Amino acid sequence: MEAKSQIESCMLPVSHPELAARATFNLQPPTFNRRRAFTLIELLVVISIMGLLAAFAVPALKSLGKSNIQVSAARQLLDDVGRARQLAISQHTTVYMVFIRTNFWMAPGLPLNNSWWNSLTPAQLNVLTNLCDRQLTGYNFVSLRSVGDQPGRGRRRYLGDWQTLPEGVFIAQQKFQLAPNNYYSIAAYNPNVRIYGFNTNYSIPFPTADSLSGSDAHVHFYQPYIAFNYLGQLTVDGQNLAALDEYIPLAQGSVLPVINGGKKTYVVGAGNAPSVSEVPPGNSTNSMYNLIHIDRLTGRATLEYQKVQ
């Protein structure tokens, strides 16, 4: 009886305050931390702000992309100028870096009739036609002599495939239009820097190394070029050191050759010059240009550019 009374004394009545509080707590429904959702007006405001931010960001991203293309083109041209120099040193000869002008099929020195054109083989004509979309953007390396060649019997060779600058960048057209002894300057950069026209006073086989052989040996095909002698220095004709540094300006825009819409082929001949457009206009002579500078003594090329203020 004593043990039973001890057990009953440990049991609390239902009306005990602590047990009643627990029972009340357990009977209450669970509550959640509810957060207020977006209203339609708030959602529209957020979308409007995102649209404004995108409108401001897209032009900047486009400009960044164009800038990257121009930097990539400048980097490519720097590397290939260095390659021409190294080829001249390693092969102990003069290497000509030949560029493709507009209307290259009408270069100075060609006869007025079609004797040169008709003398080309089908393979040479195919190479020539494929170069139509590389006007102001294409270049290659040519050697007119090799070590061991007999005097007056040099072996002419193209030392690689035709290269092309990235789409959207080309060598400024005025560089091709000027005579080698004429120049212009970029006042926004440095008015004392004179950009002369490409050298054109030496006959270069074109479009292949054997294009001027045989009965066509009398044809003098003057293509624009820069040249490096066996010491890696700039030269005009392979013998004399160039008197001045070389500058090659790059432009952003497009060069569109004439195309026969029906046959989807390039059209060559008089009056079929490509459409050349700088976008924005004049960017090769304002703050958006890149300028390749080649030192005449060392033959080393560097990139000079005007920083945007």
Backbone torsions as a table, in degrees:
resi	resn	phi	psi	omega
1	MET	NA	-37.0	180.0
2	GLU	-65.0	-40.8	179.9
3	ALA	-66.4	-39.5	-178.8
4	LYS	-64.9	-39.2	179.5
5	SER	-66.8	-33.8	178.1
6	GLN	-66.4	-39.3	179.4
7	ILE	-66.6	-44.7	-179.7
8	GLU	-64.1	-32.0	178.9
9	SER	-69.5	-23.3	178.9
10	CYS	-81.2	-19.1	-178.0
11	MET	-84.9	130.6	-179.4
12	LEU	-91.2	145.2	176.3
13	PRO	-70.6	159.4	-177.6
14	VAL	-61.8	-28.7	-177.3
15	SER	-82.4	7.2	179.6
16	HIS	-63.0	135.2	-175.1
17	PRO	-57.5	-44.8	-177.4
18	GLU	-63.3	-45.6	-179.0
19	LEU	-68.3	-36.5	178.6
20	ALA	-65.0	-37.6	179.2
21	ALA	-66.0	-41.0	179.3
22	ARG	-64.9	-42.5	-179.9
23	ALA	-62.7	-42.9	179.1
24	THR	-63.0	-41.6	-179.9
25	PHE	-61.7	-42.8	-178.2
26	ASN	-69.8	-24.5	-178.5
27	LEU	-82.8	-18.2	-179.5
28	GLN	-72.6	139.0	179.0
29	PRO	-67.3	147.8	180.0
30	PRO	-63.5	144.8	178.2
31	THR	-111.7	152.4	-179.2
32	PHE	-124.1	152.8	177.1
33	ASN	-84.8	86.1	-175.8
34	ARG	-79.5	133.0	178.1
35	ARG	-107.8	142.2	-177.9
36	ARG	-70.8	132.7	-178.8
37	ALA	-80.2	165.8	176.0
38	PHE	-66.0	142.1	170.0
39	THR	-87.0	166.5	-179.6
40	LEU	-61.8	-38.7	-179.8
41	ILE	-64.5	-43.5	179.0
42	GLU	-63.3	-39.5	178.9
43	LEU	-64.0	-41.5	178.3
44	LEU	-65.3	-36.4	177.7
45	VAL	-64.1	-44.2	179.0
46	VAL	-62.3	-43.7	179.4
47	ILE	-62.9	-39.4	178.7
48	SER	-63.3	-42.0	179.0
49	ILE	-64.3	-42.7	178.6
50	MET	-62.5	-38.6	178.2
51	GLY	-63.5	-41.2	178.1
52	LEU	-64.1	-42.8	178.5
53	LEU	-62.2	-40.8	178.7
54	ALA	-65.4	-38.6	179.9
55	ALA	-63.5	-36.1	177.9
56	PHE	-76.2	-31.2	-173.7
57	ALA	-82.6	-34.6	-174.7
58	VAL	-60.2	-48.3	178.1
59	PRO	-58.7	-38.2	179.1
60	ALA	-65.0	-39.9	178.9
61	LEU	-66.7	-38.5	177.7
62	LYS	-63.5	-43.3	178.8
63	SER	-63.4	-37.5	177.9
64	LEU	-63.4	-40.4	178.8
65	GLY	-63.8	-43.3	178.3
66	LYS	-63.4	-41.5	179.1
67	SER	-62.1	-40.9	179.4
68	ASN	-64.4	-36.1	178.1
69	ILE	-64.3	-43.3	-179.0
70	GLN	-67.7	-40.3	176.9
71	VAL	-63.7	-40.3	178.1
72	SER	-63.1	-41.6	178.5
73	ALA	-64.7	-43.1	179.0
74	ALA	-62.6	-40.9	179.3
75	ARG	-63.8	-40.9	178.8
76	GLN	-63.6	-45.7	-178.8
77	LEU	-66.1	-38.6	175.7
78	LEU	-58.9	-46.8	-179.1
79	ASP	-62.6	-40.6	-176.0
80	ASP	-76.9	-30.3	171.1
81	VAL	-63.6	-42.0	176.0
82	GLY	-63.5	-34.2	177.9
83	ARG	-66.3	-42.8	178.1
84	ALA	-59.5	-42.1	179.0
85	ARG	-63.7	-44.3	-179.5
86	GLN	-66.5	-35.9	176.8
87	LEU	-62.6	-41.2	179.3
88	ALA	-63.5	-41.0	-179.2
89	ILE	-70.8	-47.6	-174.8
90	SER	-68.2	-33.5	-179.0
91	GLN	-97.9	4.2	175.4
92	HIS	50.4	52.4	-179.0
93	THR	-152.3	177.9	175.0
94	THR	-90.3	130.4	178.7
95	VAL	-116.0	128.9	179.9
96	TYR	-102.4	125.7	173.1
97	MET	-95.2	105.3	-171.1
98	VAL	-96.3	134.0	-179.6
99	PHE	-111.7	154.1	-177.2
100	ILE	-98.7	114.9	177.5
101	ARG	-81.2	170.1	170.7
102	THR	-72.7	149.2	-177.8
103	ASN	54.1	42.2	-176.0
104	PHE	-62.3	-19.2	178.7
105	TRP	-74.9	-4.7	177.9
106	MET	-119.5	33.9	-176.8
107	ALA	-64.0	149.7	177.1
108	PRO	-57.6	141.6	179.2
109	GLY	103.0	-19.4	178.4
110	LEU	-77.0	144.9	176.9
111	PRO	-64.7	151.2	-177.9
112	LEU	-68.1	-25.5	177.6
113	ASN	-83.8	-171.9	-176.3
114	ASN	-98.0	22.2	-176.3
115	SER	-62.3	-39.8	179.5
116	TRP	-68.5	-47.9	-178.0
117	TRP	-58.9	-45.6	-177.4
118	ASN	-71.6	-18.3	-179.1
119	SER	-81.1	-12.0	-177.3
120	LEU	-73.3	143.8	176.6
121	THR	-76.5	163.8	176.8
122	PRO	-55.3	-37.9	179.1
123	ALA	-65.7	-41.2	179.0
124	GLN	-67.4	-39.0	177.0
125	LEU	-63.5	-36.7	178.4
126	ASN	-64.9	-42.9	177.3
127	VAL	-62.5	-43.1	-178.4
128	LEU	-61.6	-45.2	-179.4
129	THR	-64.9	-38.2	-179.3
130	ASN	-67.6	-16.8	179.7
131	LEU	-85.8	-4.3	-177.9
132	CYS	-61.4	-35.2	-179.1
133	ASP	-88.6	14.1	178.5
134	ARG	-118.7	17.3	177.5
135	GLN	-65.3	128.1	-176.9
136	LEU	72.3	-2.7	-178.8
137	THR	-124.5	-16.3	-173.8
138	GLY	-100.1	154.2	178.4
139	TYR	-161.6	161.2	178.9
140	ASN	-153.3	175.1	-177.3
141	PHE	-116.8	132.5	-175.8
142	VAL	-129.4	137.2	172.6
143	SER	-119.7	131.3	-179.2
144	LEU	-96.4	-14.1	178.1
145	ARG	-144.1	154.4	175.6
146	SER	-129.1	162.3	178.6
147	VAL	-61.0	129.5	179.5
148	GLY	97.3	-7.8	178.0
149	ASP	-67.4	145.3	177.3
150	GLN	-72.6	149.4	178.2
151	PRO	-56.5	130.2	179.0
152	GLY	78.0	1.9	-178.9
153	ARG	-132.6	53.4	-179.6
154	GLY	-70.8	150.6	179.2
155	ARG	-99.6	111.2	-177.3
156	ARG	-82.6	137.1	-176.4
157	ARG	-145.6	142.6	165.0
158	TYR	-90.0	130.5	-171.4
159	LEU	-96.4	14.5	178.7
160	GLY	178.1	-174.9	176.1
161	ASP	-86.2	160.7	176.3
162	TRP	-66.5	129.6	179.9
163	GLN	-101.7	156.0	-179.5
164	THR	-135.7	136.8	174.9
165	LEU	-67.9	155.6	178.7
166	PRO	-56.4	148.1	-180.0
167	GLU	-59.4	135.0	-179.3
168	GLY	100.8	-4.9	179.3
169	VAL	-133.2	138.5	177.2
170	PHE	-148.2	164.3	176.3
171	ILE	-74.3	132.6	-175.4
172	ALA	-53.0	133.3	-173.0
173	GLN	-62.7	-32.8	-178.0
174	GLN	-64.5	-22.3	176.3
175	LYS	-64.6	-32.2	179.2
176	PHE	-85.3	-28.7	-173.2
177	GLN	-79.1	-24.8	-178.2
178	LEU	-80.5	148.2	171.1
179	ALA	-71.9	157.5	-177.2
180	PRO	-58.0	-25.3	-178.8
181	ASN	-97.7	5.6	176.1
182	ASN	-107.9	155.6	-175.7
183	TYR	-149.1	166.7	168.3
184	TYR	-138.8	164.9	-179.3
185	SER	-128.1	158.9	178.1
186	ILE	-106.9	98.8	-174.3
187	ALA	-61.1	-34.1	-178.9
188	ALA	-66.5	-22.4	-179.1
189	TYR	-97.7	-66.2	-179.8
190	ASN	-163.7	106.5	-176.1
191	PRO	-63.0	-16.7	179.6
192	ASN	-81.5	-12.5	177.5
193	VAL	-82.9	122.2	-178.0
194	ARG	-105.8	123.1	179.5
195	ILE	-100.4	104.2	-178.9
196	TYR	-87.0	160.8	175.2
197	GLY	-67.6	160.6	177.6
198	PHE	-61.9	152.4	171.2
199	ASN	-66.1	138.9	177.9
200	THR	-141.1	18.4	-172.0
201	ASN	-96.2	16.5	179.6
202	TYR	-133.9	136.3	-176.2
203	SER	-75.4	127.1	-178.6
204	ILE	-119.6	129.1	175.6
205	PRO	-61.9	135.6	-174.5
206	PHE	-156.5	137.6	5.4
207	PRO	-90.0	-4.1	176.7
208	THR	-127.9	168.6	-174.5
209	ALA	-65.1	-25.4	-177.4
210	ASP	-101.7	16.8	-175.6
211	SER	-70.7	-22.2	-177.2
212	LEU	-110.1	27.1	-177.1
213	SER	-92.3	167.6	173.8
214	GLY	63.6	-130.8	-174.6
215	SER	-69.2	-11.6	-178.7
216	ASP	-100.0	12.8	-177.6
217	ALA	-64.8	-20.2	-179.0
218	HIS	-78.8	-14.2	-177.4
219	VAL	-76.5	129.6	177.7
220	HIS	-107.8	108.2	-175.4
221	PHE	-100.4	104.9	-174.5
222	TYR	-95.0	98.5	176.8
223	GLN	-100.7	147.7	178.6
224	PRO	-66.1	142.1	-177.0
225	TYR	-157.7	164.2	159.9
226	ILE	-121.6	153.7	-174.4
227	ALA	-136.6	148.7	176.9
228	PHE	-122.8	135.0	176.3
229	ASN	-85.4	-177.1	-174.0
230	TYR	-67.1	-13.3	175.5
231	LEU	-91.4	-1.5	-178.6
232	GLY	82.9	14.7	179.9
233	GLN	-96.8	154.9	175.2
234	LEU	-66.3	140.5	178.9
235	THR	-143.8	161.1	179.1
236	VAL	-95.1	-49.3	-175.2
237	ASP	-123.8	14.9	179.5
238	GLY	89.9	-7.2	-178.1
239	GLN	-119.8	-50.5	-176.0
240	ASN	-93.7	141.7	178.0
241	LEU	-68.7	138.5	178.0
242	ALA	-61.8	139.9	-175.5
243	ALA	-78.3	-22.6	-172.8
244	LEU	-132.3	158.1	172.2
245	ASP	-68.2	158.5	-179.7
246	GLU	-107.8	137.3	176.2
247	TYR	-126.2	130.5	178.4
248	ILE	-121.9	108.5	-179.8
249	PRO	-85.7	141.7	177.7
250	LEU	-106.9	148.8	179.7
251	ALA	-129.9	152.7	172.3
252	GLN	-99.1	140.9	179.6
253	GLY	151.2	-144.2	-175.2
254	SER	-143.7	150.5	173.4
255	VAL	-127.6	109.3	-173.0
256	LEU	-111.6	109.5	178.2
257	PRO	-71.1	161.6	178.6
258	VAL	-76.2	131.9	-176.3
259	ILE	-123.0	136.6	172.1
260	ASN	-77.7	105.8	-173.8
261	GLY	-60.3	-35.7	-178.5
262	GLY	-69.1	-44.4	-177.9
263	LYS	-96.3	-8.5	-178.6
264	LYS	55.8	44.3	178.2
265	THR	-123.3	158.6	178.7
266	TYR	-76.1	144.8	-179.4
267	VAL	-108.7	127.1	178.8
268	VAL	-119.0	166.9	-179.8
269	GLY	118.9	171.6	-178.6
270	ALA	-57.0	138.4	177.8
271	GLY	81.5	7.7	-178.2
272	ASN	-116.3	42.7	177.9
273	ALA	-69.4	146.5	179.7
274	PRO	-71.4	163.1	175.5
275	SER	-89.1	116.5	-178.1
276	VAL	-108.9	125.8	-176.8
277	SER	-139.2	126.2	173.5
278	GLU	-92.1	130.4	-178.1
279	VAL	-128.5	113.1	-3.9
280	PRO	-70.5	160.6	-176.2
281	PRO	-56.6	137.8	176.1
282	GLY	73.2	17.5	-175.3
283	ASN	-70.3	-14.6	177.6
284	SER	-75.9	-10.0	-178.9
285	THR	-124.9	11.8	176.1
286	ASN	-122.6	-156.4	-171.0
287	SER	-72.7	-0.3	-176.7
288	MET	-106.1	19.2	-174.5
289	TYR	-101.3	162.2	167.7
290	ASN	-121.0	145.9	-175.5
291	LEU	-131.2	119.7	176.3
292	ILE	-85.9	122.6	-178.4
293	HIS	-112.4	124.6	179.8
294	ILE	-116.0	119.2	-179.8
295	ASP	-73.4	131.6	-174.1
296	ARG	-69.3	-31.6	-176.4
297	LEU	-81.1	-43.1	-177.4
298	THR	-94.9	-23.2	-176.5
299	GLY	75.0	6.1	-178.3
300	ARG	-84.1	141.8	-176.7
301	ALA	-107.4	140.8	176.1
302	THR	-133.3	161.2	178.7
303	LEU	-103.2	125.0	175.5
304	GLU	-115.4	136.3	-176.8
305	TYR	-146.4	153.7	177.2
306	GLN	-93.9	125.6	-179.4
307	LYS	-74.1	137.2	178.8
308	VAL	-73.0	128.3	-177.9
309	GLN	-74.6	NA	NA
